[in-house]
């Protein structure tokens, strides 16, 4: 091969990789954020079942790997009838079939890797390679060779230490495939927030947003748990990003038409219906209200493209429904709730086909319309009921969003320990949302009636508000519950809250103007203040419930002054420095809880993926 041929081949490979990186991660910083997130989530990874709901998904993946959609064998858990499993037509059904199907490639990869090395060593090798790639990316970004040299040495030492402490994995590969899928999806959440805020403001704001989302919320806690919550968060951020790009000049590495980004937003909703249809319906409603109602182009051709993209994205959802229940429009999870007979209330209620014995020629059309609109009718009913519940029971809303420990409804029913945190206790950084008050006060005197069409930034703001309010109302009737740990049913409020906080000028200007002070304070709070928290838990917490409440009070102690500072709406001089310190304190409170939860509070039989984490937990018997 000639030198020219080698150069052309190298340039071609480099060009392809640059295109892929630009399309998936945005730039080198986005790739570094993805790798850093994945490495952090692996530290919190428990390779055994954390929540009983995971049994249904793991058994569902096992059945699918053997060619069946219905559950056939209880490889995981005490039996097939575990939380999340429903009966329909005499068959047992799992949930979130989109997650199960999309986890299949991870199962194949794990099985293939298991033919080469032991599963435990394979996991450690993957984590070490990701950490090494992160070191290389950071070295390129900082343009410091010593970062790559010292970092590579540290990775080698960490890999050797983990291998020396390694023990065989207890669970089978189906559970690990589900966990790796969720880890990967969760790692894209901070990347999407970085890209969105980077376009709306600056790359530095985007990077700070990714940092707040990854460290200042329970993202790392739930990233490897087979639950839909991190998938929902990433999908919502993907919709918001696509919606923004649909209203600006497209300069993507692959997509060059803004309409394609607009269609992508609707396609994400359709794909998410494969995971959780009710939430997808809510997201689709919020998207249509924010987009179609404010777009400058709603021509028949444009709407046809959006409809086609949405319809195509629903094909996996329709196929799954048809294979299980012989109905493409009725999700298995909703069908399962009707009972073992498979007879729905619509089927037994008579419908509109025949009323008073008179057959109408338009009856089939009316029945089809009623069937198509019934999910939307149910959604509206749920939202209205949620609003009424919030008015009737403000105490429950307070316990769900502000202070949960004092509510008897959120106590763990097995041992009466308050091991559930509210939204604010889980992410005290959200207290900075009070900066909305001075922002509105400054904006209101010069406000005018807005045009029907909204800019790219405003339409994302509109979608974020609608989605946040929609999810809050959807789950208002079910909150607070006793087994959500960190308000997991409201998890989507964390990325939307971080986005909203950084859209407020006082917070954004403080972080961009004093980002070094923020980072140094965060490091000091974690590495120095973290030791004080460990001592406080060891000496003052008699059990897991008391440890959780100590973290809850710590978070509220950080949230209260942050909220007061943000309410002042000032970011200049000393005010900005004070704000940076308070933002770092709030972020560190959430991060310390995540670290101790991973290391100590939920060891689950020493099932941490990284043996070093298990060893540290054994040395710190706290709660």
N, C-alpha and C positions, 0 to 999 in steps of 0.2 A: 504494500500500500504506500502510495507516494505521500510526501509531506503535505501537499495541497489537499489530498483526500482526507488525511487525518485532521487537518485544520477545519475543513468543511464539516466533518462528522462531529468534531468537538463543538463547533459553533452551533450546529443544528441541535445537539443535545442541550447546550446551554440555552438556546432560544426556546426550546420546548419547556424546559424547567422554569424559565423566567415567566413564560405565559401561564403555566399551571400555578405557579406561586402567586402571580398577580391576580388570577381569577379566584383562587381559593382563599388566600390569606391577605391579599392586597399588596403587601410589600414584605421586606425582610423583618420589619418590626412585628407585623401581624403573625408571621411564622414563629418568631421568638415568643410571642404571647401564647400561641397555641402550645408550643413545646413546654413553656413554663407552667401553664395551666395543667397540662397532662401530667407532668412530673409531680406537681403539688397534689393533684387528685390521687395519684398512685400512693402517696404517703398516707392518705386517709382510707385507702382501699382495704376493705375486709373481705376476704375470699370465701366467707361463709354467708349464710342467710342472716340478714339483719332485721328484716320485717317479714312477718308471715305471708304477706301478699306476694312475696317473691317466689313462693312455692308454686303458685299457679303459673307464672311466666316460665319458670325453669322446666316444669313438667310439660308445658305447652311447647317449648322449644325441643324437648326430647321427643315428643310425639311428632312434631313436624319433621325432625331429622329422620324419623322412621316412616314418613309419608302419610301422616294423619294430621288433620286439623283439630279433631276432638281429642280430649285427653284419654290416654289408653293405659298408662302405668304410672304409679307413684314412685318415681325414682328419687324425688325430693319430698321431704316432709312426712308426716305420719300417715297420710292418705291423700286421695285425690280431692276430697271435699274440704279444701282449705279456703281461707279468705280470698275472695276474688274469683272463685269458681262458681258457675251457675249451671243449672240444668235446663235443657231445652230439647224437647222431642226425645227424651230418654237418654240424651247424650250430655256429657259434661264438657263445658266450654271454658276456655281461659279468657283472658282479657288482653287488650292492647296488641292485637295480632300484627299490626304494623311493626311494632318493636320486635316481636318474635321473628317475623320473616327477615327483617333487616339485620338481625343478629346472626343469621345463618352464615354469612361470609366470615364473621369472626370465629364461629365454631369451626369452620373448615380450616382456617388459619391456625387455630390453637391445636387442632388435631394433627395438622401437618407438622407444626413445630414440635409436637410431642413425639413424633417419629424420629426426631433428630436428637433432642435433649429432654431431660426430665422437665415436667411442666413448671416446677418451681424455678429451676435455673433459666428456663425460657422467659418467664415473667421478669426475673431480675435482669436478664440480658436486654430485653426490650426497654425496660426503664432506664438502664444505664446508657443504652444507645440514644434514647430520647434526651437524656441529660447531657450527653456528650454533644449532640447536635445543638442543644441550647447554648452550651458553652461556645461552640464555634460561631453561632449567630451573634451572640453578645460580643464576641471578639471582633467580628466584622463591623458591628454597629459602633462600638467604642473605638475601633482602630488601635487597639492595644494588644500587642502580641502576648504580654504576660498573662492576660486574662485567659487566653487559649491554653497556654502552657500550664499554669497553675490549676485552671479548671479541669483540664484533662487528667492531671495527676490526681485531683480530688475525686473525679469520677472513677478512676481505676481503684483507688483505695476503698471507696464506698462499695463498688462491685465485689471486691475481694472480701470485705467484711460481711456483706450480705450472704455471699456464698458460704462462708465459714459458719454462719449461724443458721443456714437454710434447713428447713424440715419439709417433708412431703406435703403437698396440698391435700386437704381433706375432701373438699367438694369435687364434683365431676366438672367436666369442661363446659357443660351447658350453662351453668350459673356464671362461670367466668366469661363466657362469650357475651351474655347479657350485660355483665358489668363493664366489659371493655367497650361495648357499643355505647352505653350510657356515658362512660368516661370520655369517649371520642366526641360525642355530640355536645356534652357539657363544655369541653375545651374550645369548641367553636363559639360559645356564647360570648366570652370576653373579646374574641377576635371580631365578631360582628359589631359589638358595641364600640370597639376601637375604630372600626372602619366608618360606622355611622357618625360618631362624634367627630372623627377626623375630617369628614366631609362637611359636616354642619359648622364646625369651628376650626380647630387646628389639630394636627397629629398629636401634639402634646396633650391637649384636652382628651383626645381619644385614648391615649395611653393611660392617663390618669383615671379615666372612666373604667377601662379594663382592670386596672389595679383595684379600684374600689369594689367592683363587682366580684372579682376573684377572691379578695381578702376580706372585704368588709361585709359580706353576706354569707349565708350558709351554703353557697354553691359547692364548695369543696366537700362539705358534709354529705350532700346528697348525690354527688357526681357519679359515684360507683354503686348506688343503690338502684336496683331495677324497679324504679317508679317513673311515672311519666313526667314528673315535675320539671326536671332539668331539660327534658325534650321540649316541653311547652315553652320554657323560657327562651331556648335557642330559636325555636320556630317564630316566636313573637318578634325577637330581634331581627331575624331574617326577613320577616314581612316588613318591618319598619325600614330596614335598609333598602330593600327592593322598592318600596314605596317612595323613599327619598330619591333614589336614582332614576325613578320613572319621570321625575319632574325637573331634571337638570340635564345638561348636555352629556350624553353618554360617551365616556372615553375608556370603557372597560377593555381588558385584554382580550376578551372573547365576544362580549355583547356590545354592540355599537348602536342599538336602537332603544330609545327610552321605553317604547311600548313593550319590548321584551322584558324589561324589569317589572313593568306593571303586571304583565301576565305571570311573571314568576311569583309575585306576591299572592295571587289567587291560587297558583299551583301549590304553593306551600300550605295553604289552608286545606286544599283537597287532599294532599298527602297526610296532613295531620289528622284528618277524619279517619284514616286507617288506624290511628292510635287511640284517639278519644273523640268520638263523633260529637257529643254535646259541646265540648269546649271548642271544637273546630267550627261548629255552627255559630257560636258566639263570636269567634274571631272573624269569620266570614261576614257576619252582620256588621261588626265594627269597621272592617276594612271597606265594605261597600258604602257604608254611611260616610266615612271619611274621604274615600277616593271618588266615587261616582258623583257624590253630591257636591264636590268642590273642583272637579277636573275641568279643564278648558276644552277637552276633546272627548265627547261621548257620542261620536258618530256611530251609525249602525255597524260599520266595518270594525271600529275599535272595540265596541261591545261584543261583536262576534268573536274577535280574537280572544278577549278575556274569557268569554263563555267557553270557548273551545279549550283553552288552557286549563280552566277549572274542571271541565268535564273529563279531559284526558287524565288529569291528576287523580280523579276519583275512580279510575278503572281498577286499581288494586283493591280499593274499598268495596266496590261493587262485586268483584270476583269473590272475595272472601265471604261477603254476606250471602251470595248465591250458593256457594259450595256448602255453607253451614246451614242456612235457613231457607234456601230456595227463594230468597227475596233480596234483590240488590239494594233496596232502599232502607232496609231495617237492620241496623247494626246488631251484631251478635250479643253485645252487652245489654242492649235494651230488650232484645228478644228473650234473653236468659231471665230477665226479671219478671216475665209473664208466667213462668212456671213450666213444669215438665210437660204439659200437654201440648205446648206450642201454639195454643189458641190465643190470639191477641184480643184485646177488648174491642178493637174495631171490627174484627171478624164476627164476634158474638153480638155486637150491638146493632147490626142491621145496616149501617152505613147509609148512603143516600141512593143506592141502586133501586130500592123498592120501598116506598113510603105509602102506608095505608093500602097496600096491595096494588098500587098503580105504578106501572113501569114507565119511566121517562126516557125518551130517546137520547137525552143528554146525560143520563145517569152515569155511563162509563166515564165521560169527561169530568163530571162533578166528583165522582169517586177518586179519580186520579188527582184532581186538584186538591181535594181534601187530604189525601195521603201525602202529597208533596208539601202542603202548608202545615200539616200537623206538627212537625218538629219545631217550626218557627213559632207556632202558637204555644207549644209547651215551653219554649225558651222565654217568650214574653211573660208567660205566667210565672215562671221561676224568678225572673227579675223583679216583677211586681211584688211577689211574695217576699223576696229578699228585702226590698225597700220597706215593706210594711213591718217586717221583722226588726229591721234596724230602728224603726220608730218606736215599736212596742217594747223592745228589749235592748235599750242602749247599754245596759250593764254588760251584756254578752259581747257587744261590739268593743267595749272598753277592754275587756279581758282578752279578746282576740288580738287587738292591735297595740295595746299599751302595757297593761300589767296582767299577766295571766296567773301568777302563782297563788293569788288569794282566792281564786275561783274554785269552788268544790267540783264544778263540772269538768275541769281539766286535770283533775288528779288521776294518776294512774290507778285504774280500778283493781289492779292486782295487789298492790302494796301501799296504796294511798300516798304516793310520793309525787310531789309537784315537779315533774320532769318535762314540762312543756313550756316553751318560751313564746311570748307574743311576737308580733312583727317587729315592734320597736326594740324589744329585748334581743331579738335575733340579729338585727341590723340597725344599731343606733345611729349609723350614718344618715339614715332617712329622716332624722330629726331636723336636718338642714333644710327640709322642704318648707319650713316656716319663712324662709327667704322669699317665698312667693308673695307674702303680704307687702313688704316694701317694694317689691318689683311691680306689683299691680298698682300700688299707690303712686309710683313714679310714672307709670305708663298711662294711667287713667285720664289725666288732664288733657293729653294730646291724642287720646284714642278717637277713632272715627269708625263709622260703619264699614266693616270689611267687605271686600268684593266677594262674590260667590266663589270665585276661583281662589285657591290658596297656593302659596309658594311651597317648595319642597320641604322647607323646615316646618312651616305651619301645618302642613297636612300630616307630617309625622307626629307633631305635638298633639294634633286632634285625635289621631289614631291611638296614641299612647294613653290619653285621658279616657277615651271611650273604652279601651281594653281594660284599664285599671278599674274603672267604675263597674264595668260589666262583670269582671271576675269577683270583685268585692260583693256585688249583689247576688251573683250566682251561688256563692257559698255562705251568704249571711245566715241562712236557715240552719246550717250545719256546724257553725262555729260558736264557741270554741269546742273542740273535740279533745278526747283524752289521749290520743296517740299520734300527735302530729309533730312533736319534738320542737321544731322551729317553724311553725306555721306553714307546713309544706303545701297545704291546699291553696295558700295564697302566695306561693313561691314566685309566680310571675310578677308580683308587685315589686320584687327586689330589683330585677334589671330595669323595669320601667321606672322605679323610684330613683335609681342611680342616674338614669338618663335625665329624668326630670330635675334632679338636684343640680346636675352640671349644666342644665339649660338656664339656670338662674344666675344672673350676672354676679351677685356678691360671692357666691360659692365658686363659680368658675374663675373669676378674676383673682380670688384669694389663692386658689390652687396653682394657677399658672404663674402668678407673681411670686409665690413662696413655696414652690414645689420642693426645693432642697430642704427647707425647714420641715415640711410635711414628711418627707422620706426619712430624714434623720430622727425626727420625733417618733415616727412609727417604728423604726428599728430599735430605738431605746426602750419604747414601751413593751415591745415583744421580748427582747433579750434581757432587759433589766427588770422591767415591771412584771414580766412573765414569771420570774423567779418569786416575786412577792405574792403573786396570785397562787402559785403552787404551794407556797408556805401557808397562805390563808386557807386554801382548800384542805390541806393536810391537817391543820390544827383546828379549824372551825367547822368543818363539814362532817357530820356524823353519818351521812349516807349520800346516795346519788341525788336525792331530792334537794337536800341542803346545798350540795355542790352546784346544782343547776340554779337554785335561787341566789346563790352568791354571784354567779355570772349574770343573772338577771338584774340584780341591784347594781352591779358594776356597769352594765350596759346603760341602765337608766341614769346612773350618775354621770356617764359621759354624754348621754343624749340631752339631758336637761340644759346644761350650759351651752351646748352646741345650738340647740333650738333658740335660746335667748339671744345668742350672738347673731344667728342668721336673721332673727326678727328685726335686729337693728339695721340690717341691710347695708353695712359699710365694709369695705375691703381695703381701704388705703392705710398706709403706715402701720401703727401698732395694732389697729383693728384687723388688718390682714394677717399679721404675724400670729395674733391670738387665734384667729380663725383657723389657720393652718395647724396649730397645735391641737385645737379642739377636734378638728377633722381627723387628725392622726390618732388621738385618744379613742374616738369612736370606732375607727377602723380596727385598731388593735384589740379592742374589747371583743369584737366578733371573731377576730383571728385567733385569739387565745382560747376562746371556747371551742373553735373548730379543732385546734391542735390538741387540747386536752381530751376532747371527745374521741378523737382518733387514737390517741395514745393510751388513755386511761379509762374513760367512762364506759366505753363500749368495746372491750377487747374481744368479745365473742369467742372465747376459748382460745385466745392467742392466734387468731386467724388473719392478722395483718399481712398484706402481701409482701411487705418489706420486713425481713427478720430484724433489722435494726430497730424499727419502730416497736416491734413486740418486745425486744430486749429492754428498751427504755421504759416501756410500760411496766415490765416486771420489776424494774428498779424503783418505780414510783407508785407504790400502792396507796392511792389517795382516798378514793371514795368507794 
